[in-house]
Amino acid sequence: MDSLILNQSLEIYGQSLVAICRLPTDVSEALALLKKGWSNVVVLDHNDLPQGLFNARCLLNWQSESVSFSFVAPSIALEDIDLEPLPAISMAMTIADFLQRISQYRHSAEVWALVDTKGKFTALLEVTKLLRSLIQIEQSQSPSITSLLLPLIYQLPLPVMISDLDGEIVGMNAAWRNSLHESLANIVSSTTTELLQEEEAMNAGFAANDPQLLQTTPVTHQFCTTDGASFTWQVINVSLQGALQGLDLSIAYDITAQKNLAQELSGLSRVKDEFLTCINHELKTPLTSVIGIASLLTNHTFGELNDRQSRYVKMIHQSGRQLVSIIDNIFDLAKAESGQLELYAETVSVREVCQKSIQQVKKLVQQDSTIFRNYHFEEGWELDIQLDIEPTVQTVYADETRLQQMLVSLLSNAFKFSFLPSELVDDEPATPPKIGVTAKWWEGWLAITVWDQGIGIPEEKQNLVFQKFQQVESVLTRRFEGTGVSLILTRHLARLHGGDITFVSQVNVGSQFTILLPPEPNNPHVKLGQDRQLDMSHSRLVLIVETSTEVVDWLRNTLTQLEYQVVVARSGTEALEKARRLQPCLILLSPHVPMLSGWDVLALLKGDLVTQHIRVVMMKRPDEPKIAVHQADGILLKPLKANELSHFLPNHVPTPKPLKFLYLNQNLEESVIELLQELGHCLLEAEDFAQCDILAKIWLPDLFLLDGDNQSLLQCLEDISQLEILADLPILIVTKSAIAEINWLQKRFANLDLYDCLGLDLDHLDTARDKILLVLHQSISNAMCYVLPQSPLDTRTLDRSL
């Protein structure tokens, strides 16, 4: 017998599903269990210590000739019955030790009680079934998968149970037996059976579609104790596959605390919603009257006001409007967080929305008296906001009102924080702020950026920007009113549109806030705000998760030079949101970010089907530990280096360097000139070799191009060999006519660096243009004695050839 089997504990072969009676009780209770089909009833005392077995043999000593047992049984106490002996043995004892023990006695008991370390009953062990199982294992010459799996199950701290397809329990650990087994057995009903049948039918349908898929069916069970306390368990049933096919694994989680917390939070959320609704109504109603009356006074409806009265009325009117705006923002934020904020999306003009937003901000600035109290502007001053929209940007599918609300919020913040502290009111007029809006297509997204050149956001406060009721300035030095909810509301609105918002900022340099919006919905039947995945096969969008402004700026500049677009996240939760929504081609992740550490973010990204395909590179210092480095797609050590960063950049195709080519007039065909221009190179044309020599001294060309038949070609090479500068240039012979072998020409003109362009079939330029361009590009690369950066045409040609 395999020692692995003999060294297993007896608990594996114990039968935990048995009939139990606890003393004190009457025989009627045990007799009822026998009538239900149980062959034995385990009798336990109040401490769960085994006292013996009750079965049909126990009744023989009490049966009378004159009195039927069925009449006396109800009055008989179970402890007065002569029970069958039930010896106890530790469930941790190995099979080998148990076999040795029973072999020492000629008349050993057939049924044993398995007990824990405190002597409490856990299961029944039948010797005959144990020996039969061991014989079957020995005959198969290999241990069963179940016998190897059960020892692991018994050691798990969570309640775990294994059953077969018939619902029979194969094994359970102590946590399941103590927490769920008896309670679940008491609630089994026909309804539960029907649910299980539906579950099996559903799982069978899933398995038919994907046999490799593990079915998980969470079921919640709530039980009540005798003292009225309730507890909730969530059971996940998994149909095992492979060698374990035919078995179901059930794992239970105690979610009582989570359920109670969810109910408490639900109640608090309801109270909050009722409070905000009350505030929205009870405050805005009198405020409307205040604003209306102040407006009438401002317009001199009830008579003229002196200067002091006019100033006070304007302050009342402005403060009232500001308070209404604050209430609206808080109410909109509450609705957005609870999922009650709806969008009314349509195709809108980007330019019109931007212009309306700019005009609204200008009007708000002119009406804001606090601005003119804090700053001194020249007479006739008006806010100037630059607008730059790419010609290709026309429309976007969005809620026009909400999009304008986002832009007005960002523009207002840009204006408020466009003044440096030194520009407070003094004798000199304040410098007009520089603010602008740009709109362009950005890796499949519409990017609307609001920028300023103001005070910027300190590095230590950048991760607080999208948190509630946060202000960049301290309360003592703050010059503008606000609640700190406008930016987080803007982010909610952007995400409801299926997009997001990102920003970069430097102290005393300025800030850039960019709203990313999808150009159109994926499906007209799909609700806006659902996760939107773009085809990222050619994406050049990189997500930087970092709090250090210095690192972020270096990465932005480096990646921008390589024609990558950059999005920044400054907390772990923000990184997860942006990764899911924007689907970047690469994530550069720092371990030191707030909310969630970088290592936690890495684990969550790789465990999510939506983000696990994205390459994640950890940026760490050499002395930092590698906690979960095996999950990352690479490691970048700080300080970062450009050559190391380039190794992780996907789809990195450097822009081909434009070269300067010199050629003789009437020497190259017009079609060749067009092809060279299409490749992005500069062409210098000369009338003769004298002019070539002059142009070569001024422009320093990279290559000289020649064409012609054998006779003219030989003459040109003779002339070039006599010129000092041209003779030092590589010469590419571009011709479709038959010429002498290039090897022969190289030997004839040993002082010249000659190359030829083979396969340039200009007669089929219309049908094979991409192939001809590729041949010409490779020939130029050979002539320059190094491999040029891959041309975009290379990829296009290869794609067509495939």
NUPA-809272 format. One line per 3 residues: their letters; for each residue x, y, z of C-alpha. Coordinates in pm, whole numbers, plus 50000, padded with zeros to 5 digits. Layout:
BEGIN
A = X Y Z | ...
//
This chain:
BEGIN
MDS = 50000 50000 50000 | 50124 50348 49909 | 50262 50526 50218
LIL = 50092 50847 50099 | 49754 50682 50147 | 49838 50516 50479
NQS = 49966 50845 50623 | 49640 51025 50554 | 49414 51107 50850
LEI = 49096 50913 50924 | 48890 51228 50875 | 48898 51169 50500
YGQ = 48693 50851 50537 | 48461 50978 50809 | 48088 51006 50742
SLV = 47982 51347 50868 | 47623 51329 50746 | 47460 51116 51017
AIC = 47150 51118 51239 | 47216 51267 51583 | 47020 51279 51908
RLP = 47136 51472 52212 | 47060 51375 52572 | 46830 51416 52749
TDV = 46557 51309 52506 | 46296 51036 52457 | 46325 50725 52247
SEA = 46050 50862 52024 | 46289 51116 51870 | 46548 50852 51787
LAL = 46277 50614 51665 | 46149 50881 51427 | 46495 50906 51272
LKK = 46505 50526 51223 | 46169 50541 51047 | 46316 50798 50806
GWS = 46570 50539 50691 | 46872 50594 50913 | 47030 50261 51019
NVV = 47207 50418 51318 | 47151 50721 51535 | 47450 50876 51712
VLD = 47367 50965 52072 | 47561 51262 52217 | 47551 51435 52552
HND = 47514 51808 52601 | 47888 51853 52538 | 47873 51665 52203
LPQ = 48063 51370 52349 | 47962 51035 52190 | 47758 50804 52422
GLF = 47671 50523 52183 | 47462 50413 51885 | 47085 50367 51881
NAR = 46951 50116 51625 | 46694 49839 51586 | 46897 49595 51796
CLL = 46868 49824 52096 | 46491 49770 52103 | 46503 49391 52148
NWQ = 46584 49407 52520 | 46281 49626 52583 | 46020 49438 52383
SES = 45756 49270 52605 | 45526 48976 52522 | 45218 49150 52652
VSF = 45291 49507 52570 | 45362 49637 52226 | 45674 49851 52207
SFV = 45497 50112 52001 | 45296 50204 52313 | 45577 50222 52568
APS = 45842 50389 52352 | 45722 50747 52403 | 45764 50715 52781
IAL = 46114 50568 52767 | 46413 50799 52813 | 46689 50740 52563
EDI = 46954 50719 52837 | 46765 50414 52981 | 46821 50216 52659
DLE = 47117 49984 52627 | 47298 50160 52341 | 47538 49993 52104
PLP = 47897 50076 52203 | 48059 50355 52002 | 48434 50375 52071
AIS = 48595 50713 52006 | 48918 50778 51822 | 49097 51096 51714
MAM = 49014 51206 51362 | 49380 51311 51320 | 49503 50950 51359
TIA = 49657 50808 51044 | 49511 50510 50861 | 49825 50306 50931
DFL = 49800 50360 51308 | 49429 50278 51307 | 49478 49953 51114
QRI = 49750 49852 51355 | 49523 49923 51651 | 49221 49725 51534
SQY = 49444 49435 51431 | 49538 49388 51797 | 49181 49287 51889
RHS = 48992 48987 51763 | 48652 49150 51811 | 48703 49512 51721
AEV = 48406 49748 51682 | 48262 49791 51332 | 48166 50157 51380
WAL = 48387 50421 51543 | 48330 50781 51642 | 48585 51032 51513
VDT = 48639 51311 51765 | 48839 51635 51768 | 49105 51739 52018
KGK = 48834 51821 52276 | 48667 51482 52237 | 48365 51622 52052
FTA = 48201 51409 51785 | 48282 51498 51422 | 48199 51193 51208
LLE = 48132 50819 51194 | 48390 50576 51062 | 48278 50233 50932
VTK = 48568 49989 50920 | 48419 49785 50635 | 48388 50093 50408
LLR = 48742 50200 50498 | 48890 49860 50408 | 48688 49847 50087
SLI = 48820 50188 49978 | 49177 50088 50054 | 49142 49770 49850
QIE = 49005 49965 49553 | 49294 50209 49573 | 49547 49926 49593
QSQ = 49394 49752 49292 | 49410 50072 49086 | 49780 50106 49179
SPS = 49738 50481 49219 | 49572 50706 49477 | 49243 50866 49372
ITS = 49230 51237 49302 | 48966 51277 49572 | 49183 51116 49838
LLL = 49462 51359 49753 | 49229 51662 49744 | 49052 51606 50074
PLI = 49358 51653 50300 | 49399 51999 50150 | 49031 52078 50204
YQL = 49051 51991 50573 | 49333 52240 50629 | 49157 52541 50473
PLP = 49028 52803 50720 | 48717 52881 50509 | 48416 52649 50518
VMI = 48460 52408 50224 | 48254 52108 50112 | 48287 51864 49820
SDL = 47989 51680 49675 | 47930 51453 49376 | 47679 51492 49093
DGE = 47409 51320 49300 | 47447 51573 49578 | 47612 51325 49812
IVG = 47873 51483 50039 | 48220 51350 49963 | 48393 51550 50234
MNA = 48376 51870 50440 | 48612 52046 50671 | 48546 52137 51032
AWR = 48465 52500 50947 | 48180 52391 50717 | 48051 52133 50963
NSL = 48046 52377 51254 | 47909 52678 51064 | 47681 52556 50786
HES = 47615 52184 50774 | 47339 52154 51031 | 47177 52485 50937
LAN = 47169 52402 50566 | 47029 52056 50638 | 46739 52217 50825
IVS = 46640 52451 50542 | 46654 52204 50255 | 46312 52205 50090
STT = 46145 52144 49760 | 46209 52507 49668 | 46581 52461 49723
TEL = 46572 52146 49512 | 46406 52334 49227 | 46667 52609 49248
LQE = 46945 52352 49236 | 46785 52190 48932 | 46765 52527 48756
EEA = 47126 52595 48852 | 47238 52259 48710 | 47050 52324 48387
MNA = 47209 52670 48357 | 47555 52530 48428 | 47498 52256 48172
GFA = 47416 52520 47912 | 47733 52714 47995 | 47942 52400 47986
AND = 47806 52318 47643 | 47930 52652 47515 | 48265 52636 47695
PQL = 48364 52312 47868 | 48673 52478 48015 | 48472 52745 48193
LQT = 48443 52709 48571 | 48085 52780 48675 | 48046 52982 48993
TPV = 47700 53028 49139 | 47687 53245 49451 | 47396 53159 49680
THQ = 47319 53358 49994 | 47185 53184 50306 | 47061 53366 50614
FCT = 47016 53182 50943 | 46884 53281 51283 | 47016 53156 51615
TDG = 46798 53067 51912 | 46856 53408 52065 | 46728 53583 51753
ASF = 47063 53689 51609 | 47103 53642 51233 | 47407 53569 51024
TWQ = 47453 53549 50649 | 47672 53317 50447 | 47745 53337 50075
VIN = 47818 52999 49920 | 47996 52976 49585 | 47953 52648 49400
VSL = 48223 52555 49149 | 48194 52263 48907 | 48542 52116 48894
QGA = 48694 52019 48559 | 48969 51795 48428 | 49066 51504 48652
LQG = 48817 51630 48915 | 48522 51643 48677 | 48207 51514 48843
LDL = 48273 51689 49173 | 48132 52018 49299 | 48333 52240 49531
SIA = 48140 52470 49766 | 48316 52755 49945 | 48136 52970 50202
YDI = 48209 53328 50310 | 48064 53496 50617 | 47919 53822 50480
TAQ = 47714 53914 50784 | 47924 54224 50858 | 47920 54334 50493
KNL = 47544 54291 50469 | 47481 54483 50788 | 47715 54759 50670
AQE = 47544 54772 50331 | 47204 54806 50497 | 47337 55081 50722
LSG = 47495 55267 50430 | 47178 55228 50227 | 46984 55390 50506
LSR = 47237 55673 50535 | 47231 55725 50158 | 46853 55750 50165
VKD = 46869 56004 50448 | 47133 56201 50254 | 46917 56205 49939
EFL = 46614 56321 50137 | 46825 56591 50305 | 46964 56719 49975
TCI = 46621 56720 49817 | 46489 56921 50112 | 46783 57161 50095
NHE = 46743 57204 49721 | 46381 57299 49766 | 46385 57492 50093
LKT = 46691 57702 50007 | 46637 57769 49639 | 46279 57886 49689
PLT = 46368 58186 49910 | 46689 58247 49716 | 46488 58286 49399
SVI = 46292 58563 49566 | 46609 58728 49695 | 46774 58720 49352
GIA = 46458 58843 49180 | 46412 59138 49414 | 46784 59225 49392
SLL = 46757 59219 49015 | 46461 59457 49023 | 46654 59695 49249
TNH = 46960 59674 49026 | 46750 59770 48723 | 46608 60070 48915
TFG = 46254 59936 48881 | 46153 60094 49213 | 46356 60408 49175
ELN = 46710 60532 49162 | 46975 60411 49411 | 47284 60591 49526
DRQ = 47626 60441 49464 | 47650 60276 49802 | 47306 60119 49771
SRY = 47380 59998 49417 | 47702 59836 49534 | 47522 59652 49816
VKM = 47242 59535 49589 | 47492 59398 49340 | 47663 59209 49621
IHQ = 47327 59061 49729 | 47244 58961 49372 | 47587 58809 49310
SGR = 47600 58622 49642 | 47254 58480 49580 | 47346 58354 49234
QLV = 47669 58207 49372 | 47480 58024 49647 | 47235 57882 49392
SII = 47529 57762 49183 | 47684 57590 49486 | 47354 57419 49573
DNI = 47312 57303 49212 | 47665 57160 49203 | 47622 56970 49530
FDL = 47284 56838 49419 | 47420 56731 49077 | 47716 56561 49244
AKA = 47486 56367 49476 | 47274 56253 49182 | 47584 56156 48982
ESG = 47725 55949 49268 | 47392 55771 49317 | 47350 55702 48945
QLE = 47042 55924 48911 | 47195 56188 48686 | 47077 56138 48328
LYA = 47234 56269 48010 | 47047 56387 47702 | 47309 56329 47438
ETV = 47297 56445 47079 | 47538 56547 46806 | 47663 56895 46896
SVR = 47911 57136 46742 | 48236 57149 46939 | 48313 57506 46831
EVC = 47970 57636 46930 | 47986 57473 47275 | 48334 57616 47336
QKS = 48230 57964 47224 | 47918 57960 47443 | 48126 57849 47740
IQQ = 48379 58126 47683 | 48108 58391 47659 | 47943 58262 47977
VKK = 48273 58278 48169 | 48341 58631 48042 | 47999 58738 48164
LVQ = 48054 58576 48505 | 48391 58748 48540 | 48246 59090 48463
QDS = 47970 59034 48721 | 48205 58909 48995 | 48285 59204 49219
TIF = 48540 59005 49423 | 48770 59000 49121 | 48785 59374 49105
RNY = 48829 59397 49482 | 49132 59166 49469 | 49289 59297 49149
HFE = 49326 59629 48980 | 49269 59620 48605 | 49296 59895 48351
EGW = 48975 60065 48248 | 48790 59880 47974 | 48965 59551 48055
ELD = 48797 59238 47918 | 48894 58874 47963 | 49057 58725 47653
IQL = 49035 58344 47617 | 49215 58186 47323 | 49031 57917 47124
DIE = 49220 57673 46904 | 49022 57393 46738 | 49172 57161 46478
PTV = 48990 57172 46142 | 48911 56800 46164 | 48717 56849 46488
QTV = 48357 56921 46400 | 48103 56747 46622 | 48080 56522 46926
YAD = 47800 56307 47068 | 47734 56455 47411 | 47490 56637 47637
ETR = 47544 56999 47530 | 47432 57147 47863 | 47659 56922 48068
LQQ = 47953 56968 47833 | 47916 57344 47863 | 47892 57304 48242
MLV = 48225 57116 48245 | 48400 57377 48030 | 48264 57670 48234
SLL = 48385 57503 48554 | 48736 57448 48417 | 48756 57797 48264
SNA = 48641 57956 48591 | 48908 57769 48786 | 49168 57861 48524
FKF = 49084 58230 48563 | 49079 58219 48945 | 49423 58062 48964
SFL = 49588 58251 48680 | 49726 58524 48905 | 50049 58490 49098
PSE = 50056 58599 49466 | 50266 58901 49371 | 49978 59028 49158
LVD = 49755 59120 49450 | 49606 59467 49453 | 49876 59732 49446
DEP = 49951 60049 49259 | 50031 59863 48936 | 49757 59717 48715
ATP = 49732 59336 48719 | 49859 59149 48416 | 49569 59003 48213
PKI = 49560 58625 48261 | 49653 58393 47975 | 49385 58127 47934
GVT = 49297 57908 47639 | 49092 57618 47507 | 49218 57365 47253
AKW = 49030 57077 47090 | 49180 56799 46885 | 49148 56428 46811
WEG = 49361 56227 47050 | 49408 55852 46993 | 49043 55800 46904
WLA = 48916 56047 47168 | 48810 56410 47148 | 49047 56600 47378
ITV = 48928 56943 47498 | 49202 57109 47701 | 49163 57417 47920
WDQ = 49503 57568 47999 | 49633 57859 48201 | 49966 58010 48296
GIG = 49889 58078 48658 | 49999 57965 49003 | 49974 57592 48927
IPE = 49904 57315 49177 | 50168 57208 49432 | 50287 56849 49395
EKQ = 50170 56748 49744 | 49815 56863 49665 | 49772 56724 49315
NLV = 49631 56395 49438 | 49359 56591 49627 | 49225 56771 49320
FQK = 48946 56521 49252 | 48843 56479 49616 | 48540 56645 49771
FQQ = 48560 56986 49937 | 48933 57031 49869 | 49095 57364 49781
VES = 49438 57425 49635 | 49483 57739 49843 | 49464 57745 50220
VLT = 49151 57882 50382 | 49339 58186 50517 | 49487 58293 50184
RRF = 49204 58189 49956 | 49085 58479 49746 | 48786 58317 49574
EGT = 48479 58144 49715 | 48409 57780 49636 | 48325 57442 49785
GVS = 48578 57228 49600 | 48316 57011 49426 | 48334 57157 49075
LIL = 48626 56944 48959 | 48492 56618 49098 | 48154 56696 48940
TRH = 48331 56761 48611 | 48500 56420 48636 | 48165 56252 48706
LAR = 48010 56421 48403 | 48304 56321 48181 | 48276 55959 48296
LHG = 47900 55960 48241 | 47982 56047 47879 | 48209 55742 47864
GDI = 48527 55949 47893 | 48748 56090 48167 | 48955 56391 48270
TFV = 49328 56429 48328 | 49557 56718 48416 | 49919 56825 48449
SQV = 50042 57123 48651 | 50356 57302 48764 | 50386 57567 49033
NVG = 50414 57919 48887 | 50398 57771 48534 | 50033 57676 48491
SQF = 49790 57388 48454 | 49626 57192 48173 | 49297 57009 48233
TIL = 49191 56780 47948 | 48844 56632 47902 | 48851 56312 47697
LPP = 48524 56224 47523 | 48432 55945 47281 | 48341 56082 46939
EPN = 48021 55876 46919 | 47851 55597 47116 | 47938 55237 47037
NPH = 47576 55146 46989 | 47264 55363 46986 | 47103 55116 47227
VKL = 47393 55130 47472 | 47355 55375 47759 | 47619 55643 47790
GQD = 47854 55590 48080 | 47911 55220 48027 | 48271 55105 47994
RQL = 48386 55182 47645 | 48669 54983 47490 | 48837 55109 47177
DMS = 49045 54911 46933 | 49384 54973 47090 | 49588 54769 46841
HSR = 49747 55092 46714 | 49709 55299 47030 | 49985 55536 47134
LVL = 49822 55633 47463 | 50036 55588 47776 | 49901 55609 48132
IVE = 50148 55744 48390 | 50063 55663 48753 | 50297 55883 48957
TST = 50281 56160 49219 | 50624 56314 49155 | 50590 56619 48931
EVV = 50953 56587 48822 | 50905 56228 48701 | 50573 56312 48533
DWL = 50723 56608 48346 | 51022 56405 48227 | 50800 56122 48104
RNT = 50559 56364 47933 | 50837 56541 47747 | 51011 56217 47649
LTQ = 50693 56043 47533 | 50567 56352 47351 | 50888 56367 47150
LEY = 50824 56004 47051 | 50471 56101 46940 | 50291 55929 47229
QVV = 49993 56075 47408 | 50003 56087 47789 | 49738 56059 48059
VAR = 49830 56103 48426 | 49676 55940 48734 | 49787 56034 49085
SGT = 49616 55771 49298 | 49558 55398 49279 | 49181 55423 49238
EAL = 49216 55687 48966 | 49463 55463 48783 | 49215 55173 48779
EKA = 48937 55395 48646 | 49150 55544 48369 | 49293 55207 48269
RRL = 48944 55061 48230 | 48803 55356 48040 | 49092 55470 47821
QPC = 49255 55132 47749 | 49614 55266 47714 | 49880 55067 47529
LIL = 50117 55098 47827 | 50092 55181 48197 | 50396 55321 48378
LSP = 50318 55253 48744 | 50491 55381 49057 | 50458 55176 49377
HVP = 50412 55493 49586 | 50066 55632 49508 | 49788 55710 49758
MLS = 49456 55526 49807 | 49597 55198 49669 | 49965 55113 49644
GWD = 50114 55051 49302 | 50156 54680 49380 | 49787 54654 49469
VLA = 49695 54834 49148 | 49913 54593 48951 | 49737 54291 49104
LLK = 49393 54437 49033 | 49482 54527 48674 | 49613 54178 48600
GDL = 49314 54017 48771 | 49057 54208 48564 | 48957 54071 48223
VTQ = 48912 54429 48096 | 49268 54539 48179 | 49481 54225 48211
HIR = 49601 54255 47848 | 49753 54602 47906 | 50131 54609 47953
VVM = 50224 54738 48300 | 50580 54849 48379 | 50671 54924 48740
MKR = 50889 55229 48809 | 51086 55173 49130 | 51408 55261 49302
PDE = 51682 54995 49310 | 51657 54960 49689 | 51281 54897 49692
PKI = 51154 54538 49730 | 50999 54352 49439 | 50667 54256 49597
AVH = 50479 54126 49292 | 50728 54179 49015 | 50627 53853 48846
QAD = 50291 54011 48755 | 50451 54314 48589 | 50554 54321 48225
GIL = 50879 54495 48311 | 51074 54703 48563 | 51214 55055 48512
LKP = 51466 55169 48772 | 51473 55530 48887 | 51624 55763 48781
LKA = 51459 55684 48448 | 51656 55673 48123 | 51519 55725 47772
NEL = 51693 55424 47616 | 51553 55193 47886 | 51206 55341 47849
SHF = 51204 55283 47471 | 51234 54906 47524 | 50884 54896 47671
LPN = 50710 55124 47422 | 50476 54926 47196 | 50412 55027 46836
HVP = 50713 55259 46854 | 50793 55360 46497 | 51040 55651 46497
TPK = 50969 55917 46244 | 51199 55870 45942 | 51471 56131 45932
PLK = 51432 56353 45624 | 51745 56335 45409 | 51881 56578 45150
FLY = 51934 56430 44802 | 52124 56602 44522 | 52059 56523 44154
LNQ = 52112 56664 43808 | 51828 56829 43621 | 51677 56599 43353
NLE = 51869 56308 43503 | 51589 56159 43717 | 51244 56063 43595
ESV = 50954 56265 43732 | 50798 55954 43887 | 51116 55885 44089
IEL = 51115 56245 44218 | 50752 56206 44330 | 50834 55880 44510
LQE = 51125 56040 44696 | 50907 56332 44802 | 50641 56090 44922
LGH = 50902 55929 45147 | 50957 56272 45304 | 51305 56354 45171
CLL = 51437 56691 45049 | 51557 56716 44687 | 51823 56956 44558
EAE = 51825 57006 44182 | 52133 57127 43989 | 52183 57217 43622
DFA = 52534 57073 43593 | 52820 56936 43803 | 52960 57282 43869
QCD = 52634 57384 44027 | 52626 57047 44208 | 52959 57128 44365
ILA = 52833 57467 44487 | 52509 57323 44629 | 52702 57045 44800
KIW = 52921 57298 44981 | 52617 57496 45102 | 52356 57228 45184
LPD = 52580 56930 45265 | 52353 56666 45102 | 52337 56309 45232
LFL = 52318 56130 44896 | 52374 56186 44525 | 52124 56032 44282
LDG = 52206 55919 43927 | 52007 55778 43636 | 52075 55699 43272
DNQ = 52204 55432 43034 | 52548 55274 43051 | 52729 55533 42838
SLL = 52588 55844 43011 | 52628 55679 43349 | 52997 55609 43294
QCL = 53056 55966 43185 | 52878 56104 43494 | 53085 55884 43723
EDI = 53404 56001 43552 | 53307 56363 43615 | 53209 56301 43976
SQL = 53537 56127 44054 | 53712 56454 43971 | 53508 56657 44222
EIL = 53621 56658 44585 | 53289 56698 44769 | 53067 56490 44539
ADL = 53321 56210 44534 | 53284 56176 44910 | 52905 56135 44894
PIL = 52735 55794 44863 | 52590 55759 44513 | 52267 55572 44446
IVT = 52202 55467 44087 | 51828 55477 44029 | 51740 55344 43684
KSA = 51500 55102 43523 | 51727 55040 43224 | 51982 54763 43203
IAE = 52314 54883 43341 | 52648 54727 43400 | 52695 54510 43707
INW = 52734 54718 44023 | 53036 54510 44125 | 53210 54600 43798
LQK = 53130 54971 43848 | 53259 54960 44206 | 53588 54814 44086
RFA = 53612 55063 43798 | 53551 55362 44033 | 53712 55245 44353
NLD = 53722 55598 44495 | 53341 55627 44475 | 53083 55479 44712
LYD = 52835 55328 44465 | 52500 55156 44527 | 52221 55046 44297
CLG = 51843 55028 44332 | 51720 54690 44205 | 51360 54598 44128
LDL = 51233 54951 44074 | 50960 54859 43826 | 50827 55203 43738
DHL = 50612 55065 43454 | 50372 54922 43714 | 50370 55224 43944
DTA = 49990 55247 43951 | 49937 54887 44065 | 50247 54828 44278
RDK = 50320 55170 44427 | 50361 55050 44788 | 50604 54777 44684
ILL = 50810 55021 44476 | 50822 55268 44766 | 50944 54995 44998
VLH = 51220 54891 44755 | 51329 55252 44715 | 51335 55305 45094
QSI = 51546 54993 45150 | 51789 55096 44874 | 51837 55438 45034
SNA = 51897 55264 45368 | 52170 55048 45212 | 52333 55349 45051
MCY = 52344 55537 45381 | 52529 55241 45540 | 52278 55211 45826
VLP = 51921 55101 45868 | 51683 55392 45842 | 51390 55407 46083
QSP = 51110 55191 45958 | 50885 55375 45720 | 50509 55363 45779
LDT = 50493 55224 45428 | 50674 54910 45542 | 50390 54819 45774
RTL = 50127 54908 45517 | 50292 54694 45251 | 50333 54399 45483
DRS = 49969 54423 45591 | 49854 54412 45229 | 50083 54123 45147
L = 49935 53923 45435
//
